[in-house]
Protein backbone atom coordinates (compact mmCIF):
# COMPACT_ATOMS: atom_id res chain seq x y z
CA UNK A 1 0.00 0.00 0.00
CA UNK A 2 1.30 3.45 -0.94
CA UNK A 3 0.59 6.86 0.55
CA UNK A 4 -1.21 7.72 -2.67
CA UNK A 5 -3.55 4.77 -2.11
CA UNK A 6 -4.27 5.96 1.45
CA UNK A 7 -5.14 9.39 0.03
CA UNK A 8 -7.48 7.72 -2.48
CA UNK A 9 -9.14 5.79 0.37
CA UNK A 10 -9.54 9.10 2.21
CA UNK A 11 -11.29 10.56 -0.84
CA UNK A 12 -13.54 7.51 -1.23
CA UNK A 13 -14.34 7.63 2.50
CA UNK A 14 -15.03 11.38 2.41
CA UNK A 15 -12.49 12.05 5.14
CA UNK A 16 -9.95 14.86 4.78
CA UNK A 17 -6.64 13.32 5.96
CA UNK A 18 -3.64 15.30 7.18
CA UNK A 19 -0.18 14.32 5.90
CA UNK A 20 0.61 12.94 9.34
CA UNK A 21 -2.51 10.76 9.27
CA UNK A 22 -1.60 9.47 5.81
CA UNK A 23 1.80 8.50 7.17
CA UNK A 24 0.46 6.67 10.27
CA UNK A 25 -2.50 4.96 8.57
CA UNK A 26 -0.24 3.77 5.77
CA UNK A 27 1.89 1.73 8.16
CA UNK A 28 -1.00 0.54 10.32
CA UNK A 29 -3.34 -0.48 7.51
CA UNK A 30 -0.49 -2.32 5.80
CA UNK A 31 0.11 -4.47 8.87
CA UNK A 32 -3.60 -5.08 9.43
CA UNK A 33 -4.06 -6.14 5.79
CA UNK A 34 -1.13 -8.49 6.09
CA UNK A 35 -2.77 -10.07 9.13
CA UNK A 36 -6.25 -10.42 7.64
CA UNK A 37 -4.85 -11.87 4.40
CA UNK A 38 -4.76 -15.17 6.27
CA UNK A 39 -8.38 -15.65 5.18
CA UNK A 40 -7.26 -16.03 1.58
CA UNK A 41 -5.20 -19.15 2.32
CA UNK A 42 -7.89 -20.64 4.53
CA UNK A 43 -10.61 -20.00 1.98
CA UNK A 44 -8.42 -21.56 -0.74
CA UNK A 45 -7.90 -24.65 1.39
CA UNK A 46 -11.62 -25.21 1.80
CA UNK A 47 -11.98 -25.58 -2.01
CA UNK A 48 -15.47 -24.25 -1.89
CA UNK A 49 -17.34 -21.76 -3.98
CA UNK A 50 -18.64 -18.71 -2.22
CA UNK A 51 -21.87 -19.61 -0.49
CA UNK A 52 -24.26 -16.85 0.34
CA UNK A 53 -26.64 -18.56 2.73
CA UNK A 54 -30.30 -17.68 2.91
CA UNK A 55 -31.24 -14.15 1.85
CA UNK A 56 -34.72 -12.70 1.93
CA UNK A 57 -36.37 -9.33 2.33
CA UNK A 58 -38.81 -8.34 5.03
CA UNK A 59 -41.05 -5.44 4.05
CA UNK A 60 -43.69 -3.78 6.15
CA UNK A 61 -47.08 -2.79 4.80
CA UNK A 62 -46.88 0.44 2.82
CA UNK A 63 -48.95 2.64 5.09
CA UNK A 64 -48.45 5.82 7.09
CA UNK A 65 -47.71 4.92 10.72
CA UNK A 66 -46.75 8.34 12.08
CA UNK A 67 -48.93 11.37 12.61
CA UNK A 68 -48.15 14.39 10.45
CA UNK A 69 -45.34 16.45 11.95
CA UNK A 70 -44.72 13.98 14.81
CA UNK A 71 -40.93 14.22 14.56
CA UNK A 72 -40.57 17.40 12.49
CA UNK A 73 -39.50 19.77 15.25
CA UNK A 74 -37.07 17.32 16.84
CA UNK A 75 -35.46 16.59 13.47
CA UNK A 76 -35.27 20.23 12.45
CA UNK A 77 -33.67 21.01 15.81
CA UNK A 78 -30.88 18.50 15.12
CA UNK A 79 -30.05 19.91 11.68
CA UNK A 80 -26.87 22.00 11.43
CA UNK A 81 -28.51 24.53 9.08
CA UNK A 82 -32.17 25.09 8.25
CA UNK A 83 -34.24 27.45 6.19
CA UNK A 84 -37.80 27.56 7.54
CA UNK A 85 -38.99 23.95 7.56
CA UNK A 86 -36.23 22.88 5.19
CA UNK A 87 -32.71 21.51 5.56
CA UNK A 88 -30.26 24.00 4.07
CA UNK A 89 -27.38 22.58 1.99
CA UNK A 90 -24.68 23.94 -0.28
CA UNK A 91 -25.57 24.57 -3.89
CA UNK A 92 -24.33 21.77 -6.13
CA UNK A 93 -25.32 23.22 -9.51
CA UNK A 94 -23.87 26.45 -10.85
CA UNK A 95 -26.29 28.94 -12.36
CA UNK A 96 -25.28 29.96 -15.88
CA UNK B 1 -26.92 -5.61 45.59
CA UNK B 2 -28.47 -7.64 42.79
CA UNK B 3 -31.92 -7.17 41.24
CA UNK B 4 -33.49 -10.13 43.02
CA UNK B 5 -32.35 -8.84 46.42
CA UNK B 6 -33.50 -5.31 45.63
CA UNK B 7 -36.91 -6.45 44.51
CA UNK B 8 -37.40 -8.57 47.64
CA UNK B 9 -36.61 -5.53 49.78
CA UNK B 10 -38.75 -3.19 47.68
CA UNK B 11 -41.71 -5.56 48.08
CA UNK B 12 -41.11 -6.05 51.82
CA UNK B 13 -40.69 -2.30 52.27
CA UNK B 14 -37.34 -2.70 54.07
CA UNK B 15 -35.78 -0.51 51.34
CA UNK B 16 -37.65 1.87 49.06
CA UNK B 17 -36.75 2.68 45.44
CA UNK B 18 -36.44 6.33 46.55
CA UNK B 19 -33.90 5.53 49.28
CA UNK B 20 -31.97 3.22 46.94
CA UNK B 21 -31.90 5.86 44.21
CA UNK B 22 -30.27 8.29 46.66
CA UNK B 23 -27.59 5.62 47.27
CA UNK B 24 -27.04 5.20 43.53
CA UNK B 25 -26.28 8.88 43.07
CA UNK B 26 -24.11 9.04 46.17
CA UNK B 27 -21.96 6.15 44.82
CA UNK B 28 -21.67 7.98 41.50
CA UNK B 29 -20.73 11.23 43.29
CA UNK B 30 -18.09 9.38 45.35
CA UNK B 31 -16.49 7.23 42.71
CA UNK B 32 -17.13 8.50 39.22
CA UNK B 33 -14.63 11.36 39.27
CA UNK B 34 -11.89 8.73 39.31
CA UNK B 35 -13.64 6.13 37.14
CA UNK B 36 -15.50 8.25 34.53
CA UNK B 37 -18.04 5.54 33.77
CA UNK B 38 -20.86 8.01 33.13
CA UNK B 39 -21.14 10.58 30.34
CA UNK B 40 -24.45 11.88 31.67
CA UNK B 41 -26.83 11.21 34.58
CA UNK B 42 -30.52 12.00 34.90
CA UNK B 43 -30.72 12.50 38.67
CA UNK B 44 -33.82 14.70 39.05
CA UNK B 45 -35.99 12.56 36.76
CA UNK B 46 -34.67 9.32 38.26
CA UNK B 47 -35.54 10.39 41.80
CA UNK B 48 -38.97 11.54 40.65
CA UNK B 49 -39.59 8.14 39.03
CA UNK B 50 -38.27 6.34 42.11
CA UNK B 51 -40.88 8.13 44.24
CA UNK B 52 -43.62 6.93 41.91
CA UNK B 53 -42.17 3.39 42.05
CA UNK B 54 -42.11 3.54 45.85
CA UNK B 55 -45.81 4.40 45.91
CA UNK B 56 -46.55 1.66 43.39
CA UNK B 57 -44.79 -1.02 45.49
CA UNK B 58 -46.82 0.07 48.52
CA UNK B 59 -49.93 -0.50 46.47
CA UNK B 60 -49.08 -3.54 44.32
CA UNK B 61 -46.40 -5.40 46.30
CA UNK B 62 -45.31 -8.54 44.46
CA UNK B 63 -47.64 -7.74 41.56
CA UNK B 64 -45.50 -4.72 40.59
CA UNK B 65 -43.73 -4.98 37.18
CA UNK B 66 -40.52 -7.08 37.20
CA UNK B 67 -38.02 -4.21 37.09
CA UNK B 68 -40.05 -1.57 38.92
CA UNK B 69 -37.72 0.95 40.56
CA UNK B 70 -34.54 -0.82 39.35
CA UNK B 71 -31.89 1.69 38.20
CA UNK B 72 -30.41 0.92 34.78
CA UNK B 73 -27.50 2.60 32.96
CA UNK B 74 -27.36 2.62 29.14
CA UNK B 75 -24.30 2.58 26.93
CA UNK B 76 -24.43 5.85 25.03
CA UNK B 77 -25.03 4.26 21.62
CA UNK B 78 -28.57 3.30 22.72
CA UNK B 79 -31.25 5.88 21.97
CA UNK B 80 -33.23 7.37 24.86
CA UNK B 81 -35.71 9.95 23.65
CA UNK B 82 -34.83 13.54 24.56
CA UNK B 83 -31.31 12.63 25.77
CA UNK B 84 -27.93 12.86 24.11
CA UNK B 85 -26.83 9.78 22.16
CA UNK B 86 -23.19 10.52 21.39
CA UNK B 87 -21.65 7.06 20.85
CA UNK B 88 -18.70 8.81 22.58
CA UNK B 89 -17.96 10.64 19.33
CA UNK B 90 -17.41 14.33 18.68
CA UNK B 91 -19.51 13.98 15.54
CA UNK B 92 -22.60 13.27 17.71
CA UNK B 93 -21.56 15.40 20.69
CA UNK B 94 -24.83 17.37 20.69
CA UNK B 95 -27.14 14.84 19.08
CA UNK B 96 -30.43 14.37 20.94
CA UNK B 97 -32.28 11.08 20.33
CA UNK B 98 -35.72 11.58 18.80
CA UNK B 99 -37.11 8.19 19.87
CA UNK B 100 -36.55 5.30 22.29
CA UNK B 101 -34.73 2.14 21.19
CA UNK B 102 -36.99 -0.94 21.37
CA UNK B 103 -34.95 -2.30 24.29
CA UNK B 104 -35.42 1.00 26.14
CA UNK B 105 -39.20 0.88 25.58
CA UNK B 106 -39.24 -2.67 26.97
CA UNK B 107 -37.11 -1.80 30.00
CA UNK B 108 -39.35 1.21 30.76
CA UNK B 109 -42.49 -0.92 30.39
CA UNK B 110 -41.03 -3.33 32.95
CA UNK B 111 -40.64 -0.40 35.36
CA UNK B 112 -36.87 0.15 35.08
CA UNK B 113 -35.55 3.66 35.72
CA UNK B 114 -32.89 4.85 33.27
CA UNK B 115 -30.42 6.78 35.42
CA UNK B 116 -27.63 7.69 33.02
CA UNK B 117 -25.52 7.13 29.90
CA UNK B 118 -22.22 5.27 30.08
CA UNK B 119 -18.92 5.91 28.35
CA UNK B 120 -17.64 3.69 25.54
CA UNK B 121 -15.05 3.42 22.80
CA UNK B 122 -16.11 5.77 20.00
CA UNK B 123 -18.88 4.06 17.97
CA UNK B 124 -18.07 0.89 19.97
CA UNK B 125 -14.69 0.51 18.28
CA UNK B 126 -12.09 -0.63 20.77
CA UNK B 127 -11.43 -2.92 23.67
CA UNK B 128 -10.46 -0.49 26.43
CA UNK B 129 -12.80 2.56 26.45
CA UNK B 130 -9.69 4.66 25.79
CA UNK B 131 -11.07 5.64 22.37
CA UNK B 132 -13.80 7.87 23.83
CA UNK B 133 -13.90 11.50 22.68
CA UNK B 134 -14.84 12.34 26.27
CA UNK B 135 -11.86 10.78 28.06
CA UNK B 136 -11.14 7.19 29.04
CA UNK B 137 -13.02 5.18 31.67
CA UNK B 138 -10.85 3.55 34.35
CA UNK B 139 -11.26 0.13 35.91
CA UNK B 140 -12.93 0.63 39.33
CA UNK B 141 -10.91 -2.31 40.73
CA UNK B 142 -7.63 -0.61 39.79
CA UNK B 143 -7.87 2.88 38.31
CA UNK B 144 -4.46 2.61 36.63
CA UNK B 145 -6.03 -0.02 34.36
CA UNK B 146 -8.65 -0.04 31.62
CA UNK B 147 -12.14 -1.47 32.21
CA UNK B 148 -12.10 -3.19 28.81
CA UNK B 149 -14.40 -2.17 26.03
CA UNK B 150 -16.19 -1.09 24.16
CA UNK B 151 -18.91 -1.23 26.85
CA UNK B 152 -16.32 -0.24 29.48
CA UNK B 153 -18.51 2.44 31.08
CA UNK B 154 -21.36 -0.03 31.54
CA UNK B 155 -19.07 -2.70 33.07
CA UNK B 156 -17.43 -0.13 35.36
CA UNK B 157 -20.82 1.26 36.45
CA UNK B 158 -21.85 -2.20 37.67
CA UNK B 159 -18.43 -3.08 39.11
CA UNK B 160 -18.23 0.13 41.18
CA UNK B 161 -21.64 -0.63 42.68
CA UNK B 162 -23.47 2.30 41.09
CA UNK B 163 -26.15 0.22 39.35
CA UNK B 164 -27.24 -3.43 39.51
CA UNK B 165 -27.49 -3.58 35.72
CA UNK B 166 -26.10 -1.68 32.75
CA UNK B 167 -26.81 -2.37 29.10
CA UNK B 168 -23.99 -2.75 26.61
CA UNK B 169 -23.66 -3.73 22.97
CA UNK B 170 -21.46 -6.54 21.67
CA UNK B 171 -20.12 -6.58 18.10
CA UNK B 172 -16.95 -8.59 18.71
CA UNK B 173 -16.82 -9.02 22.48
CA UNK B 174 -17.76 -5.54 23.70
CA UNK B 175 -19.99 -6.81 26.52
CA UNK B 176 -18.07 -9.97 27.47
CA UNK B 177 -14.49 -8.64 27.49
CA UNK B 178 -15.22 -5.66 29.82
CA UNK B 179 -17.29 -8.03 32.00
CA UNK B 180 -14.17 -10.20 32.29
CA UNK B 181 -11.90 -7.21 33.10
CA UNK B 182 -14.31 -5.78 35.70
CA UNK B 183 -15.40 -9.04 37.37
CA UNK B 184 -19.07 -8.93 36.38
CA UNK B 185 -21.45 -11.05 34.31
CA UNK B 186 -21.89 -10.17 30.62
CA UNK B 187 -24.16 -11.74 28.02
CA UNK B 188 -24.17 -11.67 24.18
CA UNK B 189 -27.48 -13.12 22.92
CA UNK B 190 -28.09 -15.24 19.81
CA UNK B 191 -28.04 -12.84 16.83
CA UNK B 192 -31.62 -11.64 16.34
CA UNK B 193 -32.79 -12.42 19.88
CA UNK B 194 -32.72 -8.71 20.75
CA UNK B 195 -33.92 -5.86 18.54
CA UNK B 196 -31.27 -3.48 17.19
CA UNK B 197 -33.84 -0.74 16.53
CA UNK B 198 -32.52 2.42 18.15
CA UNK B 199 -28.92 1.26 18.53
CA UNK B 200 -26.30 3.29 16.69
CA UNK B 201 -25.10 0.67 14.21
CA UNK B 202 -21.51 -0.53 13.99
CA UNK B 203 -21.47 -3.94 12.25
CA UNK B 204 -25.09 -4.74 11.48
CA UNK B 205 -24.59 -8.48 10.97
CA UNK B 206 -22.72 -8.72 14.29
CA UNK B 207 -24.29 -6.22 16.75
CA UNK B 208 -26.41 -7.40 19.70
CA UNK B 209 -27.32 -5.63 22.95
CA UNK B 210 -26.84 -7.46 26.23
CA UNK B 211 -26.85 -6.90 29.99
CA UNK B 212 -23.92 -6.51 32.42
CA UNK B 213 -24.93 -7.59 35.92
CA UNK B 214 -23.70 -9.07 39.20
CA UNK B 215 -25.47 -12.42 38.80
CA UNK B 216 -26.47 -14.69 35.93
CA UNK B 217 -30.08 -14.72 37.18
CA UNK B 218 -30.16 -10.91 36.81
CA UNK B 219 -28.72 -11.11 33.28
CA UNK B 220 -31.39 -13.66 32.37
CA UNK B 221 -34.20 -11.52 33.79
CA UNK B 222 -33.08 -8.40 31.92
CA UNK B 223 -32.41 -10.31 28.70
CA UNK B 224 -35.87 -11.89 28.81
CA UNK B 225 -37.41 -8.42 29.08
CA UNK B 226 -35.35 -6.92 26.23
CA UNK B 227 -35.59 -9.84 23.80
CA UNK B 228 -38.28 -10.93 21.33
CA UNK B 229 -39.62 -10.19 17.87
CA UNK B 230 -39.72 -6.54 16.84
CA UNK B 231 -41.45 -5.41 13.65
CA UNK B 232 -38.92 -2.55 13.51
CA UNK B 233 -35.95 -4.96 13.17
CA UNK B 234 -36.40 -7.60 10.48
CA UNK B 235 -33.49 -9.65 11.81
CA UNK B 236 -35.23 -10.41 15.12
CA UNK B 237 -36.05 -14.09 15.55
CA UNK B 238 -39.12 -15.91 16.80
CA UNK B 239 -39.02 -18.48 19.59
CA UNK B 240 -39.17 -21.30 17.05
CA UNK B 241 -36.61 -19.93 14.58
CA UNK B 242 -34.00 -22.35 15.95
CA UNK B 243 -34.64 -25.89 17.26
CA UNK B 244 -35.24 -26.06 21.01
CA UNK B 245 -31.99 -26.22 23.02
CA UNK B 246 -32.93 -28.09 26.22
CA UNK B 247 -31.49 -27.43 29.66
CA UNK B 248 -29.98 -30.51 31.34
CA UNK B 249 -28.90 -31.74 34.75
CA UNK B 250 -25.28 -32.06 33.64
CA UNK B 251 -23.56 -30.88 30.47
CA UNK B 252 -20.77 -31.90 28.13
CA UNK B 253 -18.33 -29.02 27.70
CA UNK B 254 -16.02 -28.83 24.68
CA UNK B 255 -12.58 -27.23 25.08
CA UNK B 256 -10.84 -26.04 21.86
CA UNK B 257 -7.37 -26.46 23.37
CA UNK B 258 -5.23 -25.73 20.32
CA UNK B 259 -6.90 -22.32 20.25
CA UNK B 260 -5.07 -21.39 23.48
CA UNK B 261 -1.63 -22.36 22.17
CA UNK B 262 -0.28 -18.83 22.04
CA UNK B 263 -0.96 -15.42 23.49
CA UNK B 264 -2.86 -16.49 26.62
CA UNK B 265 -1.29 -15.49 29.95
CA UNK B 266 -0.13 -18.57 31.91
CA UNK B 267 -2.02 -17.67 35.09
CA UNK B 268 -5.23 -16.98 33.12
CA UNK B 269 -4.89 -20.44 31.61
CA UNK B 270 -4.26 -21.90 35.08
CA UNK B 271 -7.49 -20.32 36.35
CA UNK B 272 -9.26 -21.74 33.32
CA UNK B 273 -7.91 -25.25 33.96
CA UNK B 274 -9.04 -24.97 37.58
CA UNK B 275 -12.53 -24.05 36.34
CA UNK B 276 -12.59 -27.18 34.15
CA UNK B 277 -11.64 -29.32 37.15
CA UNK B 278 -14.49 -27.71 39.10
CA UNK B 279 -16.95 -28.52 36.31
CA UNK B 280 -15.88 -32.16 36.28
CA UNK B 281 -16.05 -32.34 40.09
CA UNK B 282 -19.76 -31.45 40.08
CA UNK B 283 -20.64 -34.08 37.48
CA UNK B 284 -20.21 -32.30 34.14
CA UNK B 285 -18.12 -33.82 31.36
CA UNK B 286 -15.22 -31.97 29.77
CA UNK B 287 -13.86 -33.08 26.39
CA UNK B 288 -11.30 -31.66 23.94
CA UNK B 289 -12.59 -30.41 20.59
CA UNK B 290 -11.04 -29.00 17.42
CA UNK B 291 -12.25 -25.73 15.90
CA UNK B 292 -9.62 -24.95 13.25
CA UNK B 293 -11.79 -22.37 11.45
CA UNK B 294 -12.35 -20.46 14.69
CA UNK B 295 -8.68 -19.66 14.76
CA UNK B 296 -9.17 -17.72 11.52
CA UNK B 297 -12.03 -15.82 13.12
CA UNK B 298 -10.09 -12.74 14.10
CA UNK B 299 -8.76 -12.25 10.57
CA UNK B 300 -12.24 -12.67 9.05
CA UNK B 301 -13.69 -10.31 11.67
CA UNK B 302 -11.26 -7.52 10.81
CA UNK B 303 -12.52 -7.67 7.23
CA UNK B 304 -16.28 -8.08 7.77
CA UNK B 305 -16.54 -5.56 10.61
CA UNK B 306 -14.67 -2.63 8.97
CA UNK B 307 -16.65 -3.27 5.76
CA UNK B 308 -19.90 -2.86 7.67
CA UNK B 309 -18.49 0.07 9.65
CA UNK B 310 -17.53 1.97 6.51
CA UNK B 311 -21.07 1.53 5.16
CA UNK B 312 -22.90 2.31 8.41
CA UNK B 313 -20.86 5.40 9.22
CA UNK B 314 -21.34 6.89 5.76
CA UNK B 315 -24.50 8.54 7.15
CA UNK B 316 -22.46 10.92 9.33
CA UNK B 317 -21.75 13.65 6.82
CA UNK B 318 -22.41 16.95 8.60
CA UNK B 319 -25.58 17.61 6.64
CA UNK B 320 -28.68 16.34 8.45
CA UNK B 321 -27.45 16.10 12.06
CA UNK B 322 -24.32 16.04 14.15
CA UNK B 323 -21.16 18.08 13.84
CA UNK B 324 -20.89 20.11 10.65
CA UNK B 325 -17.58 21.71 9.68
CA UNK B 326 -17.48 24.52 7.13
CA UNK B 327 -16.20 23.92 3.59
CA UNK B 328 -16.14 25.67 0.22
CA UNK B 329 -18.45 23.16 -1.41
CA UNK B 330 -20.62 20.18 -0.47
CA UNK B 331 -17.77 17.67 -0.78
CA UNK B 332 -15.54 19.78 1.47
CA UNK B 333 -18.32 19.93 4.10
CA UNK B 334 -18.45 16.12 4.11
CA UNK B 335 -14.68 15.70 4.24
CA UNK B 336 -14.07 18.36 6.88
CA UNK B 337 -16.98 17.26 9.10
CA UNK B 338 -15.82 13.64 9.08
CA UNK B 339 -12.18 14.68 9.61
CA UNK B 340 -13.12 16.81 12.64
CA UNK B 341 -15.79 14.48 14.02
CA UNK B 342 -14.20 11.03 13.94
CA UNK B 343 -11.31 9.79 16.10
CA UNK B 344 -8.29 7.85 14.84
CA UNK B 345 -9.64 4.30 15.38
CA UNK B 346 -12.91 5.12 13.61
CA UNK B 347 -11.05 6.65 10.65
CA UNK B 348 -8.70 3.64 10.51
CA UNK B 349 -11.61 1.20 10.30
CA UNK B 350 -13.52 3.27 7.74
CA UNK B 351 -10.42 3.38 5.51
CA UNK B 352 -9.85 -0.35 5.96
CA UNK B 353 -13.51 -1.11 5.21
CA UNK B 354 -13.46 1.10 2.15
CA UNK B 355 -10.38 -0.76 0.92
CA UNK B 356 -11.76 -4.29 1.37
CA UNK B 357 -14.99 -3.32 -0.36
CA UNK B 358 -13.36 -1.49 -3.25
CA UNK B 359 -13.56 -2.78 -6.80
CA UNK B 360 -10.96 -5.47 -7.44
CA UNK B 361 -10.43 -6.31 -3.76
CA UNK B 362 -13.97 -7.25 -2.77
CA UNK B 363 -13.64 -10.94 -3.71
CA UNK B 364 -10.16 -11.27 -2.29
CA UNK B 365 -11.14 -9.94 1.14
CA UNK B 366 -14.85 -9.60 1.87
CA UNK B 367 -15.89 -12.60 -0.24
CA UNK B 368 -13.23 -14.81 1.36
CA UNK B 369 -14.08 -13.59 4.86
CA UNK B 370 -17.76 -14.42 4.32
CA UNK B 371 -16.70 -17.86 3.12
CA UNK B 372 -14.66 -18.39 6.28
CA UNK B 373 -17.70 -17.27 8.23
CA UNK B 374 -19.88 -19.90 6.55
CA UNK B 375 -17.25 -22.55 7.25
CA UNK B 376 -17.13 -21.49 10.90
CA UNK B 377 -20.90 -21.94 11.20
CA UNK B 378 -20.67 -25.42 9.64
CA UNK B 379 -17.80 -26.37 11.93
CA UNK B 380 -19.78 -25.17 14.94
CA UNK B 381 -22.91 -27.09 13.94
CA UNK B 382 -20.78 -30.23 13.73
CA UNK B 383 -19.21 -29.67 17.16
CA UNK B 384 -22.59 -29.03 18.80
CA UNK B 385 -23.66 -32.53 17.75
CA UNK B 386 -21.30 -33.91 20.41
CA UNK B 387 -21.03 -31.15 23.05
CA UNK B 388 -23.63 -28.98 24.80
CA UNK B 389 -21.44 -25.96 25.29
CA UNK B 390 -18.00 -24.67 24.29
CA UNK B 391 -15.85 -23.14 27.01
CA UNK B 392 -12.90 -20.73 26.66
CA UNK B 393 -11.31 -17.93 28.68
CA UNK B 394 -13.22 -14.72 27.79
CA UNK B 395 -9.99 -12.79 27.13
CA UNK B 396 -6.33 -13.89 26.99
CA UNK B 397 -5.23 -11.43 29.71
CA UNK B 398 -6.66 -9.49 32.66
CA UNK B 399 -7.21 -5.71 32.41
CA UNK B 400 -4.11 -3.95 31.09
CA UNK B 401 -2.62 -0.63 32.16
CA UNK B 402 -4.08 2.49 30.53
CA UNK B 403 -2.06 3.33 27.41
CA UNK B 404 -0.24 -0.03 27.34
CA UNK B 405 -1.72 -1.28 24.05
CA UNK B 406 -0.85 1.37 21.52
CA UNK B 407 -0.60 -0.87 18.47
CA UNK B 408 -4.00 -1.59 16.85
CA UNK B 409 -3.21 -5.25 16.10
CA UNK B 410 -2.23 -6.09 19.67
CA UNK B 411 -5.43 -4.41 20.90
CA UNK B 412 -7.45 -6.48 18.40
CA UNK B 413 -5.90 -9.72 19.72
CA UNK B 414 -7.81 -9.23 23.00
CA UNK B 415 -10.92 -10.22 21.02
CA UNK B 416 -9.59 -13.56 19.77
CA UNK B 417 -12.02 -15.72 21.79
CA UNK B 418 -15.03 -13.44 21.49
CA UNK B 419 -15.24 -12.49 17.79
CA UNK B 420 -16.00 -16.02 16.46
CA UNK B 421 -19.21 -15.86 18.51
CA UNK B 422 -20.40 -12.72 16.70
CA UNK B 423 -19.31 -14.00 13.28
CA UNK B 424 -21.41 -17.14 13.73
CA UNK B 425 -24.31 -15.49 15.58
CA UNK B 426 -24.36 -17.88 18.54
CA UNK B 427 -24.92 -16.76 22.16
CA UNK B 428 -22.17 -16.50 24.79
CA UNK B 429 -21.99 -15.71 28.48
CA UNK B 430 -18.98 -14.43 30.41
CA UNK B 431 -18.83 -14.99 34.18
CA UNK B 432 -15.95 -14.35 36.60
CA UNK B 433 -13.71 -17.42 37.13
CA UNK B 434 -11.25 -16.05 39.69
CA UNK B 435 -8.41 -13.56 39.83
CA UNK B 436 -4.81 -13.27 38.71
CA UNK B 437 -2.32 -10.90 40.33
CA UNK B 438 -0.65 -7.97 38.55
CA UNK B 439 1.53 -5.47 40.45
CA UNK B 440 0.17 -6.84 43.72
CA UNK B 441 -3.47 -6.28 42.72
CA UNK B 442 -5.84 -9.22 42.23
CA UNK B 443 -7.59 -8.71 38.87
CA UNK B 444 -10.65 -10.65 37.76
CA UNK B 445 -10.72 -12.87 34.68
CA UNK B 446 -13.76 -14.40 33.02
CA UNK B 447 -14.74 -17.73 31.54
CA UNK B 448 -16.83 -17.75 28.37
CA UNK B 449 -19.60 -20.28 27.75
CA UNK B 450 -20.69 -20.51 24.10
CA UNK B 451 -23.99 -22.18 23.20
CA UNK B 452 -25.67 -23.23 19.94
CA UNK B 453 -28.07 -20.84 18.12
CA UNK B 454 -31.10 -20.27 20.33
CA UNK B 455 -29.26 -21.74 23.34
CA UNK B 456 -29.52 -18.57 25.45
CA UNK B 457 -31.54 -20.29 28.21
CA UNK B 458 -29.05 -23.14 28.41
CA UNK B 459 -26.20 -20.66 28.99
CA UNK B 460 -28.17 -18.99 31.78
CA UNK B 461 -28.78 -22.43 33.31
CA UNK B 462 -25.06 -23.23 33.14
CA UNK B 463 -24.20 -19.82 34.60
CA UNK B 464 -26.63 -20.16 37.47
CA UNK B 465 -25.39 -23.68 38.29
CA UNK B 466 -21.69 -22.87 38.08
CA UNK B 467 -21.50 -19.21 39.19
CA UNK B 468 -24.60 -17.91 40.99
CA UNK B 469 -24.57 -21.01 43.22
CA UNK B 470 -21.06 -20.09 44.42
CA UNK B 471 -21.97 -16.52 45.48
HADDOCK unambig.tbl for C-alpha pairs under 7 A between the chains (distance, minus, plus):
assign (segid A and resid 9 and name CA) (segid B and resid 351 and name CA) 5.82 0.50 0.50
assign (segid A and resid 9 and name CA) (segid B and resid 354 and name CA) 6.62 0.50 0.50
assign (segid A and resid 9 and name CA) (segid B and resid 355 and name CA) 6.69 0.50 0.50
assign (segid A and resid 10 and name CA) (segid B and resid 351 and name CA) 6.66 0.50 0.50
assign (segid A and resid 13 and name CA) (segid B and resid 350 and name CA) 6.87 0.50 0.50
assign (segid A and resid 13 and name CA) (segid B and resid 351 and name CA) 6.51 0.50 0.50
assign (segid A and resid 13 and name CA) (segid B and resid 354 and name CA) 6.59 0.50 0.50
assign (segid A and resid 14 and name CA) (segid B and resid 334 and name CA) 6.09 0.50 0.50
assign (segid A and resid 14 and name CA) (segid B and resid 335 and name CA) 4.71 0.50 0.50
assign (segid A and resid 15 and name CA) (segid B and resid 335 and name CA) 4.36 0.50 0.50
assign (segid A and resid 15 and name CA) (segid B and resid 336 and name CA) 6.73 0.50 0.50
assign (segid A and resid 15 and name CA) (segid B and resid 338 and name CA) 5.40 0.50 0.50
assign (segid A and resid 15 and name CA) (segid B and resid 339 and name CA) 5.19 0.50 0.50
assign (segid A and resid 16 and name CA) (segid B and resid 335 and name CA) 4.84 0.50 0.50
assign (segid A and resid 16 and name CA) (segid B and resid 336 and name CA) 5.80 0.50 0.50
assign (segid A and resid 16 and name CA) (segid B and resid 339 and name CA) 5.32 0.50 0.50
assign (segid A and resid 17 and name CA) (segid B and resid 339 and name CA) 6.77 0.50 0.50
assign (segid A and resid 25 and name CA) (segid B and resid 348 and name CA) 6.63 0.50 0.50
assign (segid A and resid 29 and name CA) (segid B and resid 352 and name CA) 6.70 0.50 0.50
assign (segid A and resid 32 and name CA) (segid B and resid 409 and name CA) 6.68 0.50 0.50
assign (segid A and resid 35 and name CA) (segid B and resid 299 and name CA) 6.53 0.50 0.50
assign (segid A and resid 36 and name CA) (segid B and resid 299 and name CA) 4.26 0.50 0.50
assign (segid A and resid 36 and name CA) (segid B and resid 300 and name CA) 6.55 0.50 0.50
assign (segid A and resid 36 and name CA) (segid B and resid 302 and name CA) 6.60 0.50 0.50
assign (segid A and resid 36 and name CA) (segid B and resid 303 and name CA) 6.86 0.50 0.50
assign (segid A and resid 38 and name CA) (segid B and resid 299 and name CA) 6.55 0.50 0.50
assign (segid A and resid 39 and name CA) (segid B and resid 296 and name CA) 6.71 0.50 0.50
assign (segid A and resid 39 and name CA) (segid B and resid 299 and name CA) 6.38 0.50 0.50
assign (segid A and resid 39 and name CA) (segid B and resid 300 and name CA) 6.23 0.50 0.50
assign (segid A and resid 39 and name CA) (segid B and resid 368 and name CA) 6.23 0.50 0.50
assign (segid A and resid 39 and name CA) (segid B and resid 369 and name CA) 6.08 0.50 0.50
assign (segid A and resid 39 and name CA) (segid B and resid 372 and name CA) 6.94 0.50 0.50
assign (segid A and resid 40 and name CA) (segid B and resid 364 and name CA) 6.78 0.50 0.50
assign (segid A and resid 40 and name CA) (segid B and resid 368 and name CA) 6.10 0.50 0.50
assign (segid A and resid 43 and name CA) (segid B and resid 368 and name CA) 5.85 0.50 0.50
assign (segid A and resid 43 and name CA) (segid B and resid 371 and name CA) 6.56 0.50 0.50
assign (segid A and resid 43 and name CA) (segid B and resid 372 and name CA) 6.12 0.50 0.50
assign (segid A and resid 50 and name CA) (segid B and resid 367 and name CA) 6.99 0.50 0.50
assign (segid A and resid 50 and name CA) (segid B and resid 371 and name CA) 5.74 0.50 0.50
assign (segid A and resid 51 and name CA) (segid B and resid 371 and name CA) 6.54 0.50 0.50
assign (segid A and resid 58 and name CA) (segid B and resid 234 and name CA) 6.00 0.50 0.50
assign (segid A and resid 74 and name CA) (segid B and resid 98 and name CA) 6.22 0.50 0.50
assign (segid A and resid 78 and name CA) (segid B and resid 95 and name CA) 6.56 0.50 0.50
assign (segid A and resid 78 and name CA) (segid B and resid 321 and name CA) 5.18 0.50 0.50
assign (segid A and resid 79 and name CA) (segid B and resid 320 and name CA) 5.01 0.50 0.50
assign (segid A and resid 79 and name CA) (segid B and resid 321 and name CA) 4.63 0.50 0.50
assign (segid A and resid 80 and name CA) (segid B and resid 319 and name CA) 6.62 0.50 0.50
assign (segid A and resid 80 and name CA) (segid B and resid 320 and name CA) 6.64 0.50 0.50
assign (segid A and resid 80 and name CA) (segid B and resid 321 and name CA) 5.96 0.50 0.50
assign (segid A and resid 80 and name CA) (segid B and resid 324 and name CA) 6.32 0.50 0.50
assign (segid A and resid 90 and name CA) (segid B and resid 329 and name CA) 6.38 0.50 0.50
assign (segid A and resid 90 and name CA) (segid B and resid 330 and name CA) 5.54 0.50 0.50
assign (segid A and resid 92 and name CA) (segid B and resid 330 and name CA) 6.95 0.50 0.50
